[in-house]
Amino acid sequence: MAVRIQQRWRGYYVRKYVHNYHARQQYLEGLARKNKQVRRDLEEFDELQRRAREHSKMERDEREKQDQAQRMHYLLSTQQCRGVFNSPFRIQTHRMELRMRSIKPLLIKAMPRKKPLKGNHDRSIPEASLDLCATRPLPPILSKKPQGPFRTVADVHQQRYRPLEPTLRMATSITALEEARKDLLCEEQTGHILPQPFQPFSSVNKDRKYDGFIHTCTLYGKVDYGSKQFRDANP
């Protein structure tokens, strides 16, 4: 009965002060109202962004059409000749025709002219003198050392045409380790010396006792795990 009384009292205390049902319901209702408000604000923000994107797209398209009309302003109709967009078979005038009428043509910027040489404003060089200048060798360059901390011509030439010095990583092969292992194995196989001469006949070694390997002649024996099947049955 003491346990039952404690159980009832703890349940009452928890429902009253720890997990209040009515307070929880009020919290959930307020949370639902807050969610609706947030959703409404997000929808309004999304609508504003969509309108801003559409407005920017319309402005960009209008700017592109204006540029196109300026570039094609030479196709505008005149009093003597109709333009490309002003067909006589149309009931109404084309929009591009009206747009080209309302804007100014695109002006081409003048190319910068080269400044004439001093004293040669009204002089022209004849072709014979040009041919003579082309065939005449150039004057030699002065060998006087320029002022400043410049290196000598020999040092620069030696640095420019020095031989290639690759690093150790570039000089060695990628498979150098495998090749070294293969060479070492071949050297061991060819350089091994047997204490007894080779006798190919089986009758010579028939009375000789077999010499086992070191790893198979230990006192502990061989582990059966991995080499013996435990489910095998003797028929």
C-alpha positions in Angstrom: 0.0 0.0 0.0 2.9 2.4 0.7 4.2 1.7 -2.9 0.7 2.4 -4.3 0.4 5.6 -2.3 3.8 6.8 -3.5 2.9 5.9 -7.1 -0.4 7.9 -6.9 1.4 10.9 -5.3 4.2 11.0 -7.8 1.8 10.8 -10.7 -0.3 13.6 -9.3 2.9 15.7 -8.7 4.3 15.2 -12.1 1.0 16.0 -13.9 0.4 19.1 -11.7 3.9 20.7 -11.6 6.3 19.0 -14.1 4.2 18.0 -17.2 1.2 20.2 -17.0 -1.3 19.0 -19.7 -3.1 22.3 -20.0 0.1 24.3 -20.2 1.4 21.9 -22.8 -1.8 22.4 -24.9 -1.5 26.1 -24.7 2.2 25.9 -25.8 1.3 23.7 -28.8 -1.5 26.1 -29.8 0.8 29.1 -29.6 3.4 27.2 -31.6 0.9 26.4 -34.3 -0.1 30.0 -34.6 3.5 31.0 -34.8 4.1 28.5 -37.5 1.2 29.8 -39.5 2.5 33.4 -39.2 6.1 32.3 -40.2 4.7 30.4 -43.2 2.7 33.5 -44.2 5.7 35.7 -43.9 7.8 33.3 -46.0 5.2 33.2 -48.7 5.1 37.0 -48.9 8.9 37.1 -49.0 8.9 34.5 -51.7 6.4 36.5 -53.7 8.4 39.7 -53.3 11.5 37.9 -54.5 9.7 36.4 -57.5 8.4 39.9 -58.5 11.9 41.3 -58.1 13.3 38.6 -60.4 10.6 39.1 -63.0 11.2 42.9 -62.9 15.0 42.5 -63.3 14.4 40.0 -66.1 12.1 42.5 -67.9 14.6 45.3 -67.5 17.4 43.0 -68.9 15.2 42.0 -71.8 14.3 45.6 -72.5 17.9 46.7 -72.4 18.8 43.9 -74.8 16.1 45.0 -77.2 17.3 48.6 -77.0 20.8 47.6 -77.8 19.6 45.4 -80.7 17.5 48.3 -82.0 20.5 50.7 -81.8 22.7 48.1 -83.7 20.0 47.7 -86.4 19.1 51.3 -86.7 20.3 51.3 -90.3 17.3 49.2 -91.2 14.9 52.0 -90.3 12.4 53.0 -93.0 12.9 56.2 -94.9 10.6 58.3 -97.1 11.9 56.7 -100.2 12.4 53.1 -99.1 10.6 50.9 -96.6 12.7 49.1 -93.9 12.9 45.4 -93.1 10.4 45.7 -90.3 8.0 48.0 -92.1 6.4 45.6 -94.5 3.5 46.9 -96.7 1.6 43.6 -96.0 1.4 44.3 -92.3 -1.7 45.9 -90.9 0.1 47.5 -88.0 3.7 48.7 -87.7 6.2 46.3 -86.2 7.4 47.0 -82.7 11.0 47.0 -83.7 10.2 49.8 -86.2 8.6 51.9 -83.6 11.5 51.2 -81.2 14.1 52.2 -83.7 12.2 55.5 -84.4 12.2 56.4 -80.7 16.0 55.9 -80.1 19.2 57.2 -81.5 21.6 55.1 -83.5 24.7 53.6 -82.0 27.6 55.8 -82.7 31.0 54.3 -83.6 33.8 55.8 -81.6 36.5 57.3 -83.7 39.8 55.4 -83.9 42.7 57.1 -82.2 45.0 58.5 -84.8 48.7 58.1 -84.6 50.6 61.3 -83.9 52.9 62.3 -86.8 56.6 62.6 -86.1 58.1 66.0 -85.4 59.3 67.7 -88.5 57.7 65.3 -90.8 54.2 66.7 -91.1 54.3 67.3 -94.9 57.0 64.8 -95.9 56.5 61.3 -97.3 59.2 58.7 -97.3 59.7 57.2 -100.8 59.6 53.5 -101.5 63.2 53.4 -102.6 64.4 54.7 -99.3 62.3 52.1 -97.5 63.9 49.3 -99.5 67.3 50.7 -98.7 66.5 50.8 -95.0 65.3 47.2 -95.1 68.5 45.9 -96.8 71.0 48.0 -94.8 72.4 46.1 -91.7 71.5 47.5 -88.3 74.2 49.4 -86.4 76.0 47.4 -83.7 74.8 47.6 -80.2 77.1 49.4 -77.8 79.0 47.1 -75.5 79.1 49.6 -72.7 77.8 48.1 -69.5 74.5 49.7 -68.5 74.3 51.4 -65.1 72.7 49.3 -62.4 73.2 46.0 -60.6 72.9 43.9 -63.8 74.6 40.5 -64.3 77.1 39.8 -67.0 76.1 38.4 -70.3 78.2 35.2 -69.7 76.4 34.5 -66.4 73.0 34.9 -68.0 73.9 32.8 -70.9 75.2 30.0 -68.6 72.0 30.1 -66.5 69.7 30.0 -69.6 71.5 27.1 -71.4 72.5 25.1 -68.4 71.9 21.3 -68.6 68.9 19.7 -67.1 69.4 18.6 -63.5 66.4 16.4 -62.6 65.7 15.7 -59.0 66.1 12.2 -57.4 62.4 11.6 -57.7 62.4 12.4 -61.4 65.6 10.5 -62.1 64.6 7.3 -60.5 62.0 4.9 -61.9 58.6 4.4 -60.4 59.1 0.6 -60.2 62.7 0.9 -58.8 61.7 -1.0 -55.6 60.2 -3.9 -57.5 63.1 -4.1 -59.9 65.6 -4.1 -56.9 63.7 -6.9 -55.2 63.6 -9.0 -58.4 67.3 -8.5 -59.0 68.0 -9.5 -55.3 65.9 -12.6 -55.7 67.7 -13.6 -58.9 71.1 -13.0 -57.2 70.1 -15.2 -54.3 69.0 -18.0 -56.5 72.1 -17.9 -58.7 74.6 -17.3 -55.9 73.4 -20.1 -53.6 76.0 -22.8 -53.1 75.0 -26.3 -52.0 77.3 -28.3 -49.6 76.7 -31.4 -51.6 76.9 -31.9 -55.4 73.6 -32.3 -57.2 72.8 -36.0 -58.0 69.7 -36.3 -60.3 69.2 -40.0 -59.7 66.6 -41.1 -57.1 68.5 -44.3 -56.1 71.4 -42.2 -54.7 69.2 -40.5 -52.0 66.8 -43.3 -51.3 68.3 -44.2 -47.8 68.7 -40.5 -46.8 66.5 -39.3 -44.1 64.2 -36.4 -44.9 65.3 -33.1 -43.3 62.3 -31.1 -42.3 62.1 -27.3 -42.3 62.6 -25.4 -39.2 59.1 -23.9 -39.0 57.6 -27.4 -39.3 59.8 -29.2 -36.8 59.1 -27.1 -33.7 58.0 -28.6 -30.3 54.6 -26.9 -30.5 53.6 -28.4 -33.8 51.4 -26.8 -36.4 48.2 -25.0 -35.8 45.2 -26.8 -37.3 43.2 -23.6 -37.8 42.9 -22.8 -41.4 44.3 -26.1 -42.7 41.9 -28.6 -41.1 38.2 -28.9 -41.6 36.4 -29.5 -38.3 33.2 -30.7 -40.0 34.9 -33.5 -41.9 33.6 -37.0 -41.1 35.4 -40.3 -41.4 33.3 -42.6 -43.5 
